[in-house]
Amino acid sequence: MMRRLAILAATAGLTAAGHADAQDGATIYKRCAACHLANGAGVPGAFPPLKTDVRKLAATPAGRRYLALVVIRGVSGPITVEGKAYRGMMPAQAGLNDAQVAAVLNHVVRGGSAKAFTPKEIAGYRAGSAALNSAAVGRLQPK
C-alpha cells in the first residue's frame, strides 16, 4: 500500500512527504519568467525582481503570508521592492493548487535561509484570504 501511495505521489509530482518537488517549482516558474525573467531579475520600472527582498520576506511569518497571497490572490501597487516603487498589477495564479504554489515559492526563494513552504501552509493562507483582492494584498506588504 505504501509503495502504491509513493508511486501515485511521484506521478503527481509530489515527494512521499506530500511536497511538490523542486523540479515542479522550476517548471511552474516558467509562467512567471514571462515578466520576472528566467533569472528572476525582473524588468526595471515594470516587473519587480524576485531575489533579495523575496528571500527576506520568506524568513518572516508576515512575509511568508504576503508572498503566498501574491501568488494566490495577485497583487497591485504601489509596492516597493529592493528600494524601487512598482505600481503595476500581477494577476492571481488561480490555476495553481497548494502544492504548486509551495513549489514555485520554494523555487524562487532557493538559496535563502527560510524554511520550505508546504502545501498545508499555503492552504491555511488560502483559506483565510477569500475576501482579499490584489490591492488588499499590496497593502499587506511588510515594510
C-alpha positions in Angstrom: 0.0 0.0 0.0 2.8 2.5 1.0 4.6 1.7 -2.3 1.5 2.4 -4.3 1.0 5.7 -2.5 4.6 6.7 -3.2 4.2 5.8 -6.9 1.0 7.9 -7.1 2.6 10.8 -5.3 5.6 10.7 -7.6 3.4 10.6 -10.6 1.6 13.7 -9.3 4.9 15.5 -8.8 4.9 15.1 -5.1 7.5 13.6 -2.7 6.5 10.9 -0.3 6.1 13.6 2.3 3.5 15.3 0.1 5.5 18.3 -1.0 5.9 19.3 -4.7 9.4 18.7 -5.7 11.9 21.3 -6.8 11.7 20.4 -10.5 8.0 21.2 -10.4 8.8 24.6 -9.0 11.2 25.3 -11.8 8.6 24.2 -14.4 5.8 26.3 -12.8 8.2 29.3 -12.6 8.3 29.4 -16.5 4.9 31.1 -16.4 6.4 33.8 -14.0 9.5 34.2 -16.2 7.5 36.0 -18.9 7.5 39.1 -16.6 10.1 38.4 -13.9 12.6 36.9 -16.4 14.2 33.4 -16.2 16.8 34.6 -13.7 14.3 36.5 -11.5 15.9 39.9 -12.2 12.6 41.5 -13.3 12.2 44.4 -15.6 13.1 47.8 -14.0 10.1 50.0 -13.6 7.7 47.3 -14.8 8.1 43.9 -13.0 10.0 43.6 -9.7 12.9 41.3 -9.2 12.4 38.1 -7.2 15.7 38.0 -5.3 16.8 39.7 -2.1 13.5 41.1 -0.8 11.7 37.9 -1.6 14.2 35.8 0.4 14.0 38.2 3.3 10.2 38.1 3.3 10.2 34.3 3.2 12.1 34.3 6.5 9.3 36.0 8.5 5.7 34.9 9.2 4.1 38.1 7.8 6.4 37.9 4.7 5.6 34.3 4.1 1.8 35.0 4.2 2.3 38.0 1.9 4.3 36.0 -0.7 1.8 33.2 -0.7 -1.1 35.7 -1.2 0.7 37.5 -4.0 0.6 34.2 -5.9 -2.8 33.1 -4.8 -4.7 36.5 -5.0 -2.4 38.6 -7.1 -1.0 42.0 -6.1 -1.4 45.5 -7.3 0.7 48.5 -6.3 2.0 50.6 -5.0 4.6 48.2 -3.6 8.3 48.7 -3.0 10.9 46.0 -4.0 14.6 46.4 -3.4 14.0 50.1 -2.8 12.1 50.8 -6.0 8.4 51.6 -6.4 6.2 49.4 -8.6 2.6 50.3 -9.4 1.7 47.5 -11.8 -0.5 44.5 -11.3 0.2 40.8 -11.1 -2.8 38.6 -11.7 -3.7 35.8 -9.3 -2.4 32.5 -10.3 -5.7 30.9 -9.7 -4.9 27.7 -11.6 -2.2 26.6 -9.1 -3.1 24.3 -6.3 -1.5 24.5 -2.9 1.4 22.1 -3.7 2.2 24.1 -6.9 2.2 27.4 -5.0 4.5 26.0 -2.4 6.8 24.5 -5.1 7.1 27.8 -7.1 7.7 29.8 -3.9 10.4 27.3 -2.9 12.0 27.6 -6.3 12.0 31.4 -6.1 13.5 31.6 -2.6 16.0 28.7 -3.0 19.4 29.5 -1.6 17.9 31.6 1.1 17.7 30.7 4.8 13.9 30.4 5.0 12.3 27.1 5.7 10.5 25.5 2.8 6.9 26.4 2.1 4.5 23.5 2.4 1.1 22.8 0.8 -0.5 22.8 4.2 0.9 26.2 5.0 -0.4 27.5 1.6 -3.8 26.0 2.3 -4.0 28.0 5.5 -3.2 31.2 3.8 -5.7 30.5 1.0 -8.5 29.7 3.5 -8.0 33.0 5.3 -7.9 35.2 2.2 -11.1 34.7 0.4 -12.1 38.4 0.9 -8.8 39.8 -0.4 -8.3 41.3 -3.8 -4.9 42.2 -5.4 -5.0 45.8 -3.9 -5.6 44.5 -0.4 -2.7 42.1 -0.8 -0.5 45.0 -1.9 -1.3 46.8 1.3 -0.2 43.8 3.3 3.4 44.1 2.1 5.6 44.0 5.2 7.9 47.1 5.4 
